[in-house]
Amino acid sequence: MKKAGFFALTAVFAVSGVMAGVPGKVNADWLNMRTGAGLESPVAGKIPQGTGVDIRREVGNWLEISAPAALKLYISEARVNPGGVLNGELNLRTAMSDSAPTLGLLPKGAKVKLLEERRNGWVRIAPPETVIVYVAAFCVDYDKSAFDAQGLPKTAAAPETRPEAKSEAKPAAPETKPEVKPEAAPAADAGKAVELKGVLTAWKYSKSPDTAFALLDSPKGCCIGFVAGDKEKLAALDGRIVTVSGRITGRTEAGTILVAADAVTENAAEEASK
């Protein structure tokens, strides 16, 4: 009978580069990934039996490992500049919700790899190589003799980490050219006239007028585009089904269009039929 394993997880960012670890393999049917080193922490996902892991350190009954590629992480796409560079500090979330467990804080200037999965202003990213997590040691097969009395790999130096779910790494020095905002991203269809219908929603993660309001295909559905225009009028229509007429001004890094609204009208008939 296979072991029923539990995977406790917390994100930490190394000050120095990523350290090569000791290979291991999951021996339980499934391991619950958690946001902290304890069974009381929220579940962030699962990894299946046979998954290979890179063990960085032994910590009591836990193993510190590099985050597996299958770990799902999401960020607000409105905070990503062209090239995948963040324009501010940003939490790594385990689901497309600001109430989802967080696996750490990425600093301004960090570069991420965007994946195809995105919805409602969120986009999935590949786990940054500096993110480390913790897994129950008895659920992993590995060479225990490869570690010294302090729990460190005998062939590698100690990783410089902090036990908090927050980045301690300093972002790389910024380039001399001005920072490029996601709302200024060039688009091949810039200037094209569009007419969109959806639910207008104030986007609380935005730090720019161009992404202050999102147009969704349903109250909790996919993001059709970000709408800019008369702030007071848009705010008055928050949560309403509207038709937006305007022109495309650009796109976010994840591909969502940015629209400058010439007219925004409420679809009162559709509201009444809801």
C-alpha positions as semicolon CSV with decimal commas, in nm:
position;residue;x (nm);y (nm);z (nm)
1;M;0,000;0,000;0,000
2;K;0,137;0,333;-0,101
3;K;0,194;0,610;0,150
4;A;-0,053;0,894;0,178
5;G;0,171;1,196;0,167
6;F;0,137;1,564;0,244
7;F;0,336;1,843;0,085
8;A;0,386;2,161;0,286
9;L;0,501;2,460;0,094
10;T;0,620;2,817;0,143
11;A;0,791;3,041;-0,109
12;V;1,137;3,177;-0,035
13;F;1,374;3,362;-0,263
14;A;1,747;3,297;-0,260
15;V;1,980;3,595;-0,229
16;S;2,244;3,426;-0,438
17;G;2,194;3,216;-0,750
18;V;2,002;2,889;-0,765
19;M;2,195;2,605;-0,605
20;A;2,209;2,259;-0,762
21;G;2,048;2,010;-0,525
22;V;2,014;1,637;-0,469
23;P;1,762;1,452;-0,691
24;G;1,461;1,281;-0,537
25;K;1,133;1,122;-0,649
26;V;0,784;1,140;-0,500
27;N;0,679;0,800;-0,364
28;A;0,318;0,878;-0,260
29;D;0,014;0,862;-0,488
30;W;-0,035;1,239;-0,464
31;L;0,121;1,508;-0,249
32;N;-0,076;1,811;-0,130
33;M;0,118;2,130;-0,187
34;R;0,066;2,377;0,095
35;T;0,150;2,739;0,159
36;G;0,341;2,669;0,479
37;A;0,546;2,399;0,649
38;G;0,256;2,238;0,831
39;L;-0,066;2,047;0,769
40;E;-0,266;2,345;0,892
41;S;-0,160;2,555;0,591
42;P;-0,396;2,589;0,288
43;V;-0,356;2,342;0,001
44;A;-0,204;2,505;-0,308
45;G;-0,217;2,208;-0,546
46;K;-0,097;1,851;-0,591
47;I;0,194;1,665;-0,754
48;P;0,170;1,299;-0,862
49;Q;0,374;0,993;-0,776
50;G;0,699;0,964;-0,969
51;T;0,755;1,339;-0,999
52;G;1,125;1,425;-0,978
53;V;1,228;1,695;-0,731
54;D;1,548;1,892;-0,670
55;I;1,627;1,882;-0,297
56;R;1,815;2,183;-0,164
57;R;1,822;2,106;0,210
58;E;1,689;1,883;0,487
59;V;1,491;2,074;0,752
60;G;1,386;1,830;1,025
61;N;1,118;1,608;0,874
62;W;1,086;1,833;0,570
63;L;1,286;1,881;0,253
64;E;1,352;2,222;0,098
65;I;1,315;2,181;-0,279
66;S;1,299;2,394;-0,591
67;A;0,939;2,463;-0,694
68;P;0,823;2,198;-0,947
69;A;0,730;2,317;-1,296
70;A;0,376;2,187;-1,244
71;L;0,315;2,433;-0,959
72;K;0,047;2,678;-1,074
73;L;0,121;3,042;-0,997
74;Y;-0,079;3,347;-1,107
75;I;-0,022;3,723;-1,108
76;S;-0,219;4,030;-1,213
77;E;-0,145;4,087;-1,583
78;A;-0,197;4,462;-1,541
79;R;0,131;4,473;-1,346
80;V;0,347;4,326;-1,624
81;N;0,548;4,539;-1,867
82;P;0,648;4,422;-2,217
83;G;0,913;4,154;-2,187
84;G;0,760;4,010;-1,871
85;V;0,914;4,268;-1,633
86;L;0,702;4,363;-1,330
87;N;0,629;4,734;-1,279
88;G;0,576;4,688;-0,905
89;E;0,582;4,434;-0,621
90;L;0,338;4,154;-0,686
91;N;0,209;3,853;-0,490
92;L;0,236;3,507;-0,641
93;R;-0,110;3,350;-0,605
94;T;-0,215;2,985;-0,631
95;A;-0,541;3,072;-0,808
96;M;-0,689;3,359;-1,007
97;S;-0,817;3,543;-0,700
98;D;-0,682;3,799;-0,457
99;S;-0,812;3,575;-0,176
100;A;-0,607;3,275;-0,295
101;P;-0,304;3,167;-0,089
102;T;0,015;3,355;-0,173
103;L;0,351;3,189;-0,229
104;G;0,564;3,496;-0,186
105;L;0,621;3,846;-0,318
106;L;0,801;3,922;-0,643
107;P;0,994;4,252;-0,638
108;K;0,956;4,534;-0,887
109;G;1,184;4,469;-1,184
110;A;1,159;4,088;-1,160
111;K;1,115;3,912;-1,494
112;V;0,860;3,633;-1,533
113;K;0,765;3,387;-1,807
114;L;0,399;3,424;-1,902
115;L;0,201;3,111;-1,993
116;E;-0,114;3,085;-2,206
117;E;-0,365;3,044;-1,923
118;R;-0,531;3,375;-1,835
119;R;-0,871;3,501;-1,725
120;N;-1,033;3,804;-1,567
121;G;-0,710;4,007;-1,554
122;W;-0,496;3,720;-1,420
123;V;-0,224;3,531;-1,604
124;R;-0,037;3,214;-1,514
125;I;0,344;3,224;-1,501
126;A;0,615;2,960;-1,489
127;P;0,749;2,922;-1,132
128;P;1,054;3,153;-1,097
129;E;1,368;2,943;-1,048
130;T;1,440;3,116;-0,717
131;V;1,117;2,995;-0,555
132;I;1,168;2,709;-0,310
133;V;0,909;2,496;-0,131
134;Y;0,897;2,233;0,141
135;V;0,782;1,869;0,119
136;A;0,744;1,595;0,380
137;A;1,068;1,392;0,370
138;F;0,902;1,051;0,411
139;C;0,710;1,106;0,087
140;V;1,027;1,136;-0,123
141;D;1,289;0,874;-0,213
142;Y;1,640;1,022;-0,206
143;D;1,997;0,956;-0,091
144;K;2,002;1,065;0,272
145;S;2,381;1,019;0,287
146;A;2,416;1,309;0,041
147;F;2,345;1,557;0,324
148;D;2,566;1,661;0,616
149;A;2,472;1,698;0,984
150;Q;2,330;2,046;0,917
151;G;2,105;1,907;0,644
152;L;2,301;2,067;0,361
153;P;2,418;1,886;0,046
154;K;2,776;1,772;0,099
155;T;2,875;1,884;-0,251
156;A;2,729;2,237;-0,241
157;A;2,743;2,552;-0,032
158;A;2,455;2,652;0,191
159;P;2,176;2,839;0,013
160;E;2,120;3,190;0,145
161;T;1,748;3,198;0,227
162;R;1,501;3,351;0,467
163;P;1,210;3,162;0,628
164;E;0,960;3,425;0,521
165;A;0,738;3,416;0,215
166;K;0,891;3,731;0,074
167;S;1,164;3,817;-0,173
168;E;1,491;3,934;-0,026
169;A;1,659;3,961;-0,363
170;K;1,735;4,306;-0,499
171;P;1,610;4,365;-0,853
172;A;1,866;4,414;-1,124
173;A;1,973;4,771;-1,192
174;P;1,718;4,936;-1,421
175;E;1,812;5,025;-1,775
176;T;1,872;5,388;-1,856
177;K;1,574;5,407;-2,090
178;P;1,237;5,517;-1,941
179;E;1,019;5,247;-1,790
180;V;0,762;5,112;-2,035
181;K;0,416;5,076;-1,886
182;P;0,195;4,782;-1,994
183;E;-0,070;5,025;-2,114
184;A;0,186;5,173;-2,355
185;A;0,262;4,838;-2,516
186;P;0,250;4,866;-2,896
187;A;-0,023;4,678;-3,080
188;A;-0,054;4,598;-3,449
189;D;-0,423;4,692;-3,432
190;A;-0,370;5,021;-3,243
191;G;-0,621;5,281;-3,358
192;K;-0,874;5,021;-3,474
193;A;-1,236;5,105;-3,390
194;V;-1,414;4,848;-3,172
195;E;-1,751;4,798;-3,009
196;L;-1,756;4,562;-2,711
197;K;-2,031;4,445;-2,479
198;G;-1,977;4,305;-2,132
199;V;-1,979;4,366;-1,757
200;L;-1,779;4,675;-1,657
201;T;-1,570;4,608;-1,344
202;A;-1,335;4,835;-1,148
203;W;-0,992;4,664;-1,152
204;K;-0,850;4,721;-0,805
205;Y;-0,500;4,601;-0,896
206;S;-0,451;4,873;-1,154
207;K;-0,210;5,160;-1,103
208;S;-0,290;5,327;-1,435
209;P;-0,598;5,497;-1,585
210;D;-0,566;5,267;-1,888
211;T;-0,634;4,955;-1,679
212;A;-0,863;5,101;-1,412
213;F;-1,171;4,926;-1,555
214;A;-1,199;4,576;-1,705
215;L;-1,475;4,457;-1,937
216;L;-1,573;4,097;-1,858
217;D;-1,782;3,856;-2,064
218;S;-1,979;3,768;-1,746
219;P;-1,973;3,891;-1,382
220;K;-1,687;3,652;-1,294
221;G;-1,578;3,555;-1,641
222;C;-1,298;3,627;-1,887
223;C;-1,153;3,972;-1,946
224;I;-1,244;4,109;-2,288
225;G;-1,034;4,423;-2,250
226;F;-0,942;4,718;-2,028
227;V;-1,144;5,040;-2,073
228;A;-1,020;5,397;-2,024
229;G;-1,239;5,707;-2,036
230;D;-1,446;5,937;-1,816
231;K;-1,358;5,801;-1,471
232;E;-1,675;5,925;-1,299
233;K;-1,902;5,781;-1,567
234;L;-1,720;5,450;-1,569
235;A;-1,735;5,429;-1,190
236;A;-2,112;5,495;-1,201
237;L;-2,152;5,196;-1,433
238;D;-1,937;4,959;-1,225
239;G;-2,095;4,612;-1,229
240;R;-2,334;4,701;-1,512
241;I;-2,375;4,540;-1,855
242;V;-2,256;4,803;-2,102
243;T;-2,162;4,857;-2,464
244;V;-1,828;5,030;-2,518
245;S;-1,746;5,208;-2,843
246;G;-1,391;5,328;-2,891
247;R;-1,050;5,247;-3,033
248;I;-0,767;5,017;-2,940
249;T;-0,467;5,199;-2,790
250;G;-0,245;4,899;-2,714
251;R;-0,225;4,564;-2,540
252;T;-0,098;4,427;-2,213
253;E;0,194;4,184;-2,221
254;A;-0,056;3,898;-2,191
255;G;-0,239;4,023;-2,502
256;T;-0,550;4,186;-2,352
257;I;-0,657;4,494;-2,551
258;L;-0,660;4,846;-2,406
259;V;-0,950;5,057;-2,528
260;A;-1,004;5,433;-2,514
261;A;-1,381;5,470;-2,485
262;D;-1,562;5,728;-2,697
263;A;-1,903;5,618;-2,563
264;V;-2,019;5,382;-2,288
265;T;-2,389;5,300;-2,268
266;E;-2,573;5,081;-2,021
267;N;-2,776;4,791;-2,162
268;A;-3,075;4,860;-1,937
269;A;-3,298;4,600;-2,103
270;E;-3,050;4,323;-2,036
271;E;-3,006;4,441;-1,676
272;A;-3,381;4,425;-1,622
273;S;-3,402;4,068;-1,758
274;K;-3,129;3,934;-1,530
